[in-house]
Amino acid sequence: MNVIAFPRDLGGLPADQMQEIRDIGFTHYRRVEDDLIGQIAILRAACLILCDFAMRVPDPVAGLEAHLGHLRDETAELILAAQDS
């Protein structure tokens, strides 16, 4: 399963490019699976990415809420998929 901290409509990228982004993120996460510092670094990077995306809109806090909503939705889908397998 791949978790991604990007909004679903990331610049209107095609599905294959979105999957590539997911695969890259997943690969990096698995490389630090047993490395707490590495995991914290990835979480920090995800927070900085969300901040960058949020700062592109007139109301950054509302932008952050929207991006967090996308992240929450994708995480819920991953949980459901894991429970079904």
C-alpha positions, -999 to +999 in steps of 0.1 A: +000+000+000+012+035-008+005+066+013+010+099-003+009+134+011-001+152-020-036+164-030-054+141-054-056+167-081-018+174-081-018+197-111-041+174-130-013+147-134-024+115-151-030+084-131+003+068-141+023+098-129+004+099-096+012+062-092+048+069-099+048+095-071+031+070-048+057+043-056+086+067-050+072+078-016+065+042-006+100+031-016+116+058+006+093+050+035+101+013+033+139+021+033+135+037+068+110+012+082+131+004+112+147+039+115+128+063+137+149+093+127+143+084+090+105+081+096+105+114+114+124+130+085+098+117+061+069+130+083+086+164+085+091+165+047+054+156+043+045+185+066+067+209+047+052+198+014+016+203+028+027+238+040+041+246+005+008+235-011-013+254+014+007+286+010-002+288-027-038+298-019-051+330-005-062+313+028-034+290+037-052+275+067-082+266+046-058+252+020-041+231+046-075+218+058-083+208+022-050+190+018-054+172+051-089+162+040-073+146+009-047+128+031-074+116+055-095+103+027-066+084+011-056+070+045-091+058+051-091+041+017-058+024+025-072+012+059-103-003+042-081-020+015-059-035+042-089-048+061-103-064+030-071-082+021 
